């Protein structure tokens, strides 16, 4: 267990250094990063929920670009594992975040350079409206925001 945490910590540091390099090279500072402790708690909770839910999953394709987000669907069912396949089609660093502050829910990808992709696996246990957005800099305010409906 300690080895896994060490490996995760090393990977997180390497990813942060790479993302920081890309941000500096493009003049794009990542001012709204999620605290590492919150990222680790969210990932652990998501993994535990996925193991309980089984293997049936809904795939949502997500494209990030200046200054918008395109999703293959904006509605999923509560209790189903959702796999967000995220691709940065833009020229700047972007990331993908799903949030419902009323429910205390937040999950997201690492920062993605142009052309990079990532998968985010989530099981929504509560129905409701979830905001999806890019948490990098002021990208959300520039239009990189949408709504995801989680139905019963």
C-alpha atoms as one frame of an Amber mdcrd trajectory, in Angstrom:
protein
   0.000   0.000   0.000   2.843   2.428   0.856   4.541   1.648  -2.460   1.360
   2.516  -4.381   1.077   5.856  -2.573   4.725   6.599  -3.315   4.263   5.805
  -6.996   1.131   7.960  -7.146   2.964  10.823  -5.446   5.851  10.586  -7.925
   3.467  10.501 -10.900   1.555  13.513  -9.573   4.795  15.498  -9.138   5.996
  14.624 -12.638   2.627  15.554 -14.190   2.598  18.841 -12.268   6.108  19.687
 -13.459   5.251  18.902 -17.076   2.002  20.887 -16.900   3.864  23.814 -15.316
   6.430  23.757 -18.105   3.711  23.881 -20.791   1.901  26.663 -18.941   5.032
  28.790 -18.684   5.922  28.178 -22.325   2.481  29.443 -23.374   2.165  32.187
 -20.774  -0.823  30.388 -19.278  -0.631  30.152 -15.498  -2.705  27.504 -13.728
  -4.162  29.621 -10.954  -7.150  27.499  -9.984  -5.669  24.100  -9.200  -7.501
  21.699  -6.913  -5.502  20.930  -3.720  -3.659  17.601  -4.043  -5.329  16.203
  -0.919  -8.769  16.835  -2.461  -7.680  15.195  -5.741  -6.510  12.067  -3.909
  -9.715  11.866  -1.823 -11.889  12.264  -4.928  -9.944   9.593  -6.836 -10.170
   7.156  -3.906 -13.915   7.739  -3.473 -14.521   7.373  -7.216 -12.569   4.098
  -7.340 -14.499   2.688  -4.365 -17.850   3.627  -5.931 -16.860   2.073  -9.270
 -15.988  -1.224  -7.610 -19.413  -1.272  -5.934 -21.289  -0.403  -9.150 -19.911
  -3.109 -11.440 -18.601  -2.834 -14.970 -21.516  -1.398 -17.020 -20.489   2.071
 -18.181 -21.669   5.007 -20.275 -19.024   6.716 -22.404 -19.188  10.491 -22.899
 -16.791  11.935 -25.473 -15.562  15.414 -24.496 -13.650  17.894 -26.645 -12.012
  20.977 -25.122 -11.167  23.947 -27.352 -10.875  27.723 -27.211 -13.364  28.685
 -25.650 -15.865  25.895 -25.347 -16.637  22.321 -24.376 -18.380  19.791 -26.616
 -19.879  16.619 -25.087 -21.463  13.702 -26.939 -24.337  13.807 -24.439 -25.396
  16.119 -21.632 -27.450  13.547 -19.707 -26.485  10.382 -17.828 -28.210   8.139
 -15.289 -27.413   8.154 -11.585 -25.779   4.945 -10.372 -24.124   4.205 -13.726
 -20.371   4.411 -14.199 -19.578   7.217 -16.650 -16.302   7.308 -18.556 -15.481
  10.779 -19.867 -13.027  10.452 -22.775 -11.523  13.942 -22.839  -9.420  15.361
 -25.702  -7.824  18.800 -25.795  -8.453  20.042 -29.359  -7.252  23.543 -28.474
  -3.938  25.344 -28.631  -3.645  25.985 -24.874  -3.519  23.813 -21.778  -7.024
  22.783 -20.686  -8.553  20.411 -18.128 -12.026  18.980 -17.485 -13.859  19.341
 -14.184 -17.308  18.071 -13.098 -18.798  19.730 -10.039 -21.962  20.002  -7.957
 -21.218  22.246  -4.989 -24.570  21.537  -3.292 -23.707  17.832  -3.180 -20.044
  18.447  -2.372 -19.009  16.619  -5.546 -15.958  17.440  -7.640 -13.842  15.330
 -10.004 -11.527  16.244 -12.818  -8.672  15.425 -15.127  -5.084  16.559 -15.005
  -4.099  19.501 -17.171  -3.883  18.472 -20.823  -1.561  20.010 -23.384  -2.726
  20.515 -26.978  -3.644  17.148 -28.510  -3.445  15.254 -25.207  -6.279  13.132
 -23.860  -7.382  11.578 -20.571 -10.161   9.428 -19.176 -12.184  10.367 -16.124
 -14.315   7.607 -14.598 -17.121   8.671 -12.269 -20.218   7.081 -10.767 -22.806
   9.731  -9.917 -24.739   8.542  -6.873 -27.035  11.581  -6.736 -29.240  12.984
  -9.504 -28.971  16.697 -10.209 -27.372  19.370 -12.353 -23.573  19.233 -12.517
 -21.423  21.995 -13.981 -18.654  20.869 -16.334 -15.883  23.353 -17.074 -12.205
  24.026 -17.645 -10.601  25.040 -14.316  -7.455  26.513 -15.917  -7.064  30.261
 -15.416 -10.169  32.180 -16.540 -11.174  29.624 -19.191 -14.535  28.983 -17.485
 -15.397  32.678 -17.675 -14.334  32.719 -21.339 -17.034  30.146 -22.174 -15.555
  26.766 -21.316 -18.575  25.694 -19.270 -21.585  23.440 -19.830 -24.212  21.532
 -17.846 -24.502  17.797 -17.235 -27.856  16.397 -16.088 -27.740  13.287 -13.919
 -31.230  11.752 -13.946 -32.756   9.080 -11.731
